Amino acid sequence: MKKIGIITFHAAYNFGSVLQAYALQEYLRKKGFEVEIINYRMKEQKNCYKMFRTDYGVKIFLNDTLGIFYLNKKIERKKSFEQFISNYLVLTQEFADPIEFSEYNDKYDVYISGSDQIWNKHANELHNVEWKYMEPYLLNKIYGRKISYASSIGNMKDDRELNQLIEYIRDYHRISMREEASAKLISKYLNKIVESVLDPTFLLKRQDWISRFKLKKRNEKKYILFYSLAGRKKLNKFKKLITDIEKKGYVVKYITPFFQFRYGDRMNFVNCLEYGPYQFLDAIYNSECVITDSYHGTILSINLNKNFYSINGDYESDYRKTSVLQKLDLMSRSIGSDVDISELKFDNINYEIVESKLEVLRKHSKEYLINAINDDF
């Protein structure tokens, strides 16, 4: 039995980060490997998710203070995330200093740089810190077998930064990226094949998520789940659509974790800021439709076979979502932020067709991962 160490963004208070870490861990455990997630939680990551962020200037601090009336929800959210991380992830002892990462050398048969934007110097956790804090995600000074699974560089394009990244990952045994465009880019820099694979959440199928978290249909009023990572200005663009949906007779449950925003005082608007990863999965599973501008909100809706709309067109990073939608022939579910409710059809997607396409991609991703782990040098 091979022993595997995974390093990724496993403890950010972000649904996608935590759930992708869980999915990679569980898939590998299911395949018979002994798996641990290397519990690297640098100070900067914790600062990013503090209730009142004091290290990023007056404007951000003032924005956080506007959420004082939601303090109880924010406390509950933090508690829900920490409970999930503690209960569902197999973790090493926590450390924050990258120097301590050297203690994990020779501890595992295989080291995996996992998914999420762990190779993006401009990710929230890494943008304001020196490169040395990124080095554990790059498995620097680890001399065992090193592979990556669905690592992401986000929109990092600076040639100097990319060359610096390449020097760190040149000695990896196998490399895969989450985005096809990134795989092609890094392949050119390395002059070797870099695979494009699915996000780890797709390694678990719909029934896996349902059974592992005992998801059940609830007897409650039909609702639309709206999940956005946008700030105040962008959320204002969505306001007409969301209020029009409520006028159609739906309850609207909304999650905007980085800015506490109110859509109205009516009972049919429910602020779910306090949700942790489990509650998020349950909310998707029980919704009539999900409307989201989030990458993981989009792909988890697909994986749970839900009716959904993915909001795209405002950010360069939207290609992460649209590339998945294109591969699955779901571009009809991509909408702009200014879409009118009359353009939306709250009908069911034919997931039998989607699943047949997804299974081909899933098979390729699983084969890459297992072969990368088992291949001899």
C-alpha positions as CSV (number, residue, x, y, z in Angstrom):
1,M,0.0,0.0,0.0
2,K,1.6,3.3,-1.1
3,K,1.5,6.2,1.3
4,I,0.5,9.5,-0.3
5,G,0.8,13.0,1.0
6,I,-1.4,15.7,-0.6
7,I,-0.8,19.4,-0.4
8,T,-3.5,21.8,-1.5
9,F,-5.7,24.6,-0.3
10,H,-7.6,22.4,2.0
11,A,-8.5,24.8,4.8
12,A,-9.5,28.0,3.1
13,Y,-13.1,29.1,4.1
14,N,-14.1,28.4,0.5
15,F,-16.5,25.6,-0.4
16,G,-14.6,24.5,-3.5
17,S,-11.2,24.4,-1.9
18,V,-12.3,22.2,1.0
19,L,-14.5,19.9,-1.1
20,Q,-11.9,19.4,-3.8
21,A,-9.4,18.4,-1.2
22,Y,-11.9,16.0,0.4
23,A,-12.7,14.5,-3.0
24,L,-9.1,13.8,-4.0
25,Q,-8.4,12.3,-0.6
26,E,-11.5,10.0,-0.6
27,Y,-11.0,8.8,-4.2
28,L,-7.4,7.7,-3.4
29,R,-8.5,6.1,-0.1
30,K,-11.2,4.2,-2.0
31,K,-8.5,2.9,-4.4
32,G,-6.6,1.5,-1.4
33,F,-3.9,4.1,-0.8
34,E,-3.0,5.4,2.6
35,V,-3.6,9.2,2.3
36,E,-2.8,12.3,4.4
37,I,-3.3,15.9,3.7
38,I,-0.2,17.9,4.7
39,N,-1.7,20.4,7.0
40,Y,0.0,23.6,5.9
41,R,-2.0,26.6,7.0
42,M,0.2,29.7,6.6
43,K,-0.7,32.9,8.5
44,E,-1.6,34.7,5.3
45,Q,-4.3,32.2,4.4
46,K,-5.9,32.6,7.9
47,N,-5.7,36.4,7.5
48,C,-7.6,36.2,4.2
49,Y,-10.6,34.7,6.0
50,K,-10.6,36.7,9.2
51,M,-13.8,38.3,10.2
52,F,-12.2,41.7,10.4
53,R,-9.2,41.9,8.1
54,T,-6.8,44.6,9.4
55,D,-3.9,43.9,7.1
56,Y,-5.3,44.9,3.7
57,G,-6.0,48.6,4.1
58,V,-8.8,50.8,5.4
59,K,-11.3,50.1,2.6
60,I,-11.4,46.3,3.2
61,F,-11.5,46.7,6.9
62,L,-14.5,49.1,6.6
63,N,-16.2,46.7,4.3
64,D,-15.8,44.0,6.9
65,T,-17.2,46.2,9.6
66,L,-20.4,46.7,7.5
67,G,-21.0,43.0,8.2
68,I,-21.2,43.5,12.0
69,F,-24.9,42.7,12.0
70,Y,-24.1,39.3,10.5
71,L,-21.4,38.5,13.0
72,N,-23.3,35.5,14.4
73,K,-23.6,34.1,10.9
74,K,-19.9,34.6,10.2
75,I,-19.0,32.9,13.5
76,E,-21.2,30.0,12.6
77,R,-19.7,29.8,9.1
78,K,-16.2,29.6,10.6
79,K,-17.3,26.9,13.0
80,S,-18.9,24.9,10.2
81,F,-15.8,25.0,8.1
82,E,-13.5,24.0,10.9
83,Q,-15.8,21.1,11.9
84,F,-15.8,19.8,8.3
85,I,-12.0,20.1,8.0
86,S,-11.5,18.3,11.4
87,N,-14.1,15.6,10.8
88,Y,-13.6,14.7,7.1
89,L,-10.0,15.4,6.2
90,V,-7.1,13.1,7.3
91,L,-4.6,15.7,8.4
92,T,-1.0,15.8,9.6
93,Q,0.0,18.1,12.4
94,E,-0.6,21.7,11.5
95,F,2.3,24.0,10.6
96,A,2.5,27.6,9.2
97,D,6.2,28.1,8.5
98,P,7.3,26.8,5.1
99,I,10.7,25.8,6.6
100,E,8.9,23.1,8.6
101,F,7.8,21.4,5.3
102,S,11.2,19.8,5.1
103,E,10.2,17.5,7.9
104,Y,7.9,15.7,5.5
105,N,10.7,14.7,3.2
106,D,10.8,10.8,2.8
107,K,7.6,10.5,4.7
108,Y,5.5,9.4,1.7
109,D,5.9,7.2,-1.3
110,V,4.2,9.8,-3.5
111,Y,3.7,13.5,-3.0
112,I,0.8,15.2,-4.8
113,S,0.4,18.9,-5.5
114,G,-3.3,18.9,-5.5
115,S,-5.9,21.0,-7.2
116,D,-7.1,24.6,-6.8
117,Q,-5.0,27.7,-7.6
118,I,-2.0,26.5,-5.5
119,W,0.4,27.4,-8.4
120,N,-1.0,30.9,-8.9
121,K,1.2,33.5,-7.3
122,H,-1.9,35.8,-7.4
123,A,-4.3,33.6,-5.6
124,N,-5.8,35.3,-2.5
125,E,-3.4,33.3,-0.2
126,L,-0.2,33.9,-2.2
127,H,-0.5,37.4,-3.7
128,N,0.9,39.4,-0.8
129,V,3.6,37.0,0.4
130,E,7.1,36.0,-0.8
131,W,7.6,33.0,-3.0
132,K,8.9,30.9,-0.1
133,Y,5.4,30.6,1.2
134,M,4.3,29.1,-2.0
135,E,7.2,26.5,-2.0
136,P,5.4,23.7,-0.1
137,Y,2.7,23.7,-2.8
138,L,5.5,23.3,-5.3
139,L,7.0,20.5,-3.3
140,N,10.3,22.3,-3.1
141,K,13.2,20.3,-1.6
142,I,11.1,17.1,-1.6
143,Y,13.1,14.3,-3.2
144,G,10.6,11.5,-3.6
145,R,8.1,10.9,-6.4
146,K,6.3,14.2,-7.1
147,I,3.2,14.5,-9.2
148,S,0.4,17.1,-9.6
149,Y,-3.3,16.6,-10.0
150,A,-5.4,19.4,-11.5
151,S,-3.1,22.1,-10.2
152,S,-4.1,25.6,-11.4
153,I,-2.1,28.7,-12.3
154,G,-5.3,30.7,-12.6
155,N,-4.7,33.7,-14.9
156,M,-0.9,34.0,-14.2
157,K,0.7,35.1,-17.4
158,D,3.8,37.1,-16.5
159,D,6.7,35.5,-18.2
160,R,9.1,36.1,-15.4
161,E,6.7,34.5,-12.8
162,L,6.0,31.5,-15.1
163,N,9.7,30.9,-15.6
164,Q,10.2,31.0,-11.8
165,L,7.3,28.5,-11.4
166,I,8.9,26.2,-14.1
167,E,12.1,26.0,-12.2
168,Y,10.2,24.6,-9.2
169,I,8.2,22.0,-11.1
170,R,10.8,20.8,-13.6
171,D,11.6,17.7,-11.6
172,Y,8.0,16.5,-11.2
173,H,7.4,12.9,-12.4
174,R,4.1,13.7,-13.9
175,I,2.2,17.0,-14.2
176,S,-1.5,17.7,-14.8
177,M,-3.4,21.0,-14.8
178,R,-7.1,21.7,-14.2
179,E,-7.5,24.0,-17.2
180,E,-6.7,22.8,-20.7
181,A,-5.3,26.2,-21.7
182,S,-2.9,26.1,-18.7
183,A,-1.8,22.6,-19.6
184,K,-0.9,23.7,-23.1
185,L,1.0,26.8,-21.7
186,I,3.0,24.9,-19.1
187,S,3.7,22.1,-21.7
188,K,5.4,24.7,-23.9
189,Y,7.5,26.0,-21.1
190,L,8.5,22.5,-20.0
191,N,8.7,21.0,-23.4
192,K,6.9,17.9,-22.1
193,I,3.4,16.6,-22.0
194,V,1.2,18.2,-19.4
195,E,-2.2,16.6,-19.1
196,S,-5.5,18.3,-18.6
197,V,-7.7,16.6,-16.0
198,L,-11.0,17.2,-14.2
199,D,-11.3,19.0,-10.9
200,P,-11.1,16.4,-8.1
201,T,-14.8,16.9,-7.2
202,F,-15.6,15.0,-10.4
203,L,-13.6,12.0,-9.1
204,L,-16.6,11.3,-6.9
205,K,-19.9,10.6,-8.6
206,R,-23.3,12.0,-7.7
207,Q,-24.2,8.9,-5.6
208,D,-20.8,9.2,-3.7
209,W,-21.7,12.7,-2.5
210,I,-25.2,11.7,-1.6
211,S,-24.2,8.6,0.4
212,R,-21.1,10.0,2.1
213,F,-23.0,13.0,3.4
214,K,-26.4,11.3,3.7
215,L,-28.1,14.0,1.6
216,K,-31.9,13.7,1.6
217,K,-34.7,15.6,0.0
218,R,-36.2,18.0,2.5
219,N,-39.9,18.8,2.8
220,E,-39.6,22.6,2.4
221,K,-40.8,25.3,0.0
222,K,-39.1,25.3,-3.4
223,Y,-36.1,27.5,-3.6
224,I,-33.5,28.8,-6.0
225,L,-29.9,28.8,-4.7
226,F,-27.9,31.9,-5.7
227,Y,-24.2,31.6,-4.9
228,S,-21.8,34.4,-5.8
229,L,-18.3,35.4,-4.9
230,A,-18.8,39.0,-6.2
231,G,-18.5,42.2,-4.3
232,R,-21.1,45.0,-3.9
233,K,-21.0,46.5,-7.4
234,K,-21.3,43.1,-9.1
235,L,-24.0,41.9,-6.8
236,N,-26.0,45.0,-7.7
237,K,-26.0,43.9,-11.3
238,F,-27.7,40.6,-10.2
239,K,-30.4,42.3,-8.1
240,K,-33.1,42.6,-10.7
241,L,-32.8,39.0,-11.8
242,I,-32.9,37.7,-8.2
243,T,-35.8,39.9,-7.2
244,D,-37.7,38.8,-10.4
245,I,-37.2,35.2,-9.4
246,E,-38.6,35.9,-6.0
247,K,-41.6,37.6,-7.6
248,K,-42.2,34.3,-9.5
249,G,-43.0,32.7,-6.2
250,Y,-39.7,31.1,-5.4
251,V,-37.8,31.4,-2.1
252,V,-34.3,32.6,-2.9
253,K,-31.5,31.3,-0.7
254,Y,-28.4,33.3,-1.3
255,I,-24.7,32.9,-0.3
256,T,-22.3,35.8,-0.8
257,P,-19.5,34.9,1.6
258,F,-17.2,37.8,1.0
259,F,-19.7,40.6,1.3
260,Q,-22.9,40.5,3.3
261,F,-25.6,41.8,1.0
262,R,-29.3,42.1,1.4
263,Y,-31.8,41.6,-1.4
264,G,-34.8,42.7,0.5
265,D,-36.8,42.3,3.7
266,R,-39.3,39.9,2.4
267,M,-39.4,36.4,4.0
268,N,-38.6,34.8,0.6
269,F,-35.0,36.1,0.7
270,V,-32.8,33.9,3.0
271,N,-29.2,34.9,3.7
272,C,-27.2,31.7,4.1
273,L,-23.9,33.3,5.0
274,E,-23.4,30.8,7.8
275,Y,-23.3,27.7,5.6
276,G,-20.3,25.5,5.7
277,P,-19.3,22.8,3.1
278,Y,-21.9,20.3,4.2
279,Q,-24.7,22.8,4.2
280,F,-23.6,24.0,0.8
281,L,-23.8,20.5,-0.7
282,D,-27.2,20.0,1.0
283,A,-28.4,23.4,-0.4
284,I,-27.4,22.4,-4.0
285,Y,-29.0,19.0,-3.7
286,N,-32.3,20.3,-2.5
287,S,-32.6,23.3,-4.7
288,E,-34.9,23.7,-7.8
289,C,-32.1,25.5,-9.6
290,V,-28.7,26.9,-8.8
291,I,-27.6,30.3,-10.2
292,T,-23.9,31.0,-9.6
293,D,-20.8,32.8,-10.9
294,S,-18.6,30.4,-9.0
295,Y,-16.4,27.7,-10.7
296,H,-17.1,25.1,-8.0
297,G,-20.7,26.2,-7.7
298,T,-21.1,25.4,-11.4
299,I,-19.3,22.0,-11.5
300,L,-20.8,20.7,-8.2
301,S,-24.3,21.6,-9.7
302,I,-23.4,19.4,-12.7
303,N,-22.0,16.6,-10.5
304,L,-25.2,16.6,-8.4
305,N,-27.3,16.6,-11.6
306,K,-29.0,19.9,-10.8
307,N,-30.7,22.4,-13.0
308,F,-28.4,25.4,-13.0
309,Y,-27.2,28.6,-14.7
310,S,-23.6,29.7,-14.7
311,I,-22.9,33.4,-14.9
312,N,-20.1,34.3,-17.3
313,G,-18.7,37.1,-19.4
314,D,-17.4,39.6,-16.9
315,Y,-14.1,38.1,-15.9
316,E,-11.1,36.7,-17.8
317,S,-11.2,33.7,-15.3
318,D,-14.6,32.7,-16.6
319,Y,-12.9,30.4,-19.1
320,R,-12.5,27.9,-16.2
321,K,-16.3,27.4,-16.2
322,T,-17.0,27.8,-19.9
323,S,-14.4,25.2,-20.8
324,V,-16.2,22.6,-18.7
325,L,-19.6,23.6,-20.1
326,Q,-18.3,23.3,-23.7
327,K,-16.9,19.8,-23.1
328,L,-20.2,18.7,-21.7
329,D,-22.4,20.6,-24.3
330,L,-23.9,22.7,-21.6
331,M,-23.2,26.2,-23.0
332,S,-26.9,26.9,-23.1
333,R,-26.6,27.1,-19.3
334,S,-24.1,30.0,-19.5
335,I,-25.7,33.4,-19.0
336,G,-24.6,37.0,-18.7
337,S,-24.9,39.0,-15.5
338,D,-27.6,41.2,-17.2
339,V,-29.8,38.3,-18.2
340,D,-33.6,38.8,-18.0
341,I,-35.7,36.2,-16.2
342,S,-37.7,35.7,-19.4
343,E,-34.6,34.1,-20.9
344,L,-34.3,31.4,-18.2
345,K,-36.1,28.1,-18.4
346,F,-36.3,26.3,-15.1
347,D,-36.5,23.0,-16.8
348,N,-34.5,19.9,-16.2
349,I,-31.2,19.1,-17.9
350,N,-30.9,15.7,-19.7
351,Y,-28.2,14.4,-17.4
352,E,-28.2,11.0,-19.0
353,I,-26.4,12.6,-22.0
354,V,-24.2,14.8,-19.8
355,E,-23.1,11.9,-17.7
356,S,-22.1,9.9,-20.8
357,K,-19.8,12.7,-21.8
358,L,-18.6,13.3,-18.3
359,E,-17.7,9.6,-17.8
360,V,-15.2,9.7,-20.7
361,L,-13.5,12.7,-19.1
362,R,-13.6,11.1,-15.7
363,K,-12.1,7.9,-17.0
364,H,-9.2,9.8,-18.5
365,S,-8.6,11.7,-15.3
366,K,-8.7,8.7,-13.1
367,E,-6.3,6.8,-15.4
368,Y,-3.8,9.6,-15.3
369,L,-3.9,9.8,-11.6
370,I,-3.5,6.1,-10.8
371,N,-0.8,5.7,-13.6
372,A,1.1,8.7,-12.2
373,I,1.1,7.2,-8.8
374,N,2.1,3.7,-9.8
375,D,4.6,4.4,-12.7
376,D,8.2,3.5,-12.0
377,F,10.8,6.1,-12.6
